[in-house]
Amino acid sequence: SAGNLATFTKAVEAAGLADKLSGDGPFTVFAPTDAAFAKLPEGALEDLLQPANRAKLAGILACHVVPGQIMAADVKTMKATNVSGQDLAIEVHDGTVTVDGAKVVQADLAAANGVIHAIDAVIMPGAEKKSADDKPKDHPAH
């Protein structure tokens, strides 16, 4: 009901995840806004919403769900493991929170079984963004 998550809701239904996400939680969902989905390459969203791509879409959406409830007040620079087992890099810089490079644009949207934070980009499986602090293992600082 946030108003800017209609595409995410449509994608959850197309992927067959509505029952799972409305089940027992708590869950923290980093939900891409409608504008975030609009940034995908042309035709990508329409392709993902096809029944033949249901598993791929479910895999992408699972990247956005973390078991447990993480409220904005609890957020610090940290890692959170999503339901797919991928670590998401949550970073806080000057009051701005990012999740794998996607900026949180709306926080603490209450849900019956957890919380939703709206983000400005779609997180892809295995596409963890490197933070500026990540240095190669052979870097002298390590």
C-alpha angles and dihedrals in degrees: 000000000000088000098228099065101072094116091050090050091049090049092049090053093046090051092051092241100120094098093047093049093046092048129090113323159121098211133166110213122195096201120194112230123236087259090054091055089047088061092064115105113280112281094011096109093045089050093050091050091059113108090238090063097048094117093048091049091048089052092052093047092048088062087068097054124084123184113243131028119287112185121197090251089059096050120113132149100297146119123263121191114225124216089268092059094251117135113234116208108227112192133182119202122168092336094311117118122205130185112203087334095312112121119232104235099174124024138195101018100173119233129182091250104028142322138302126213115191114224132193099230140042113250113222125209113267092003098113109167117233115237121227087251095060109104128182113266090245091056112121091239090067 
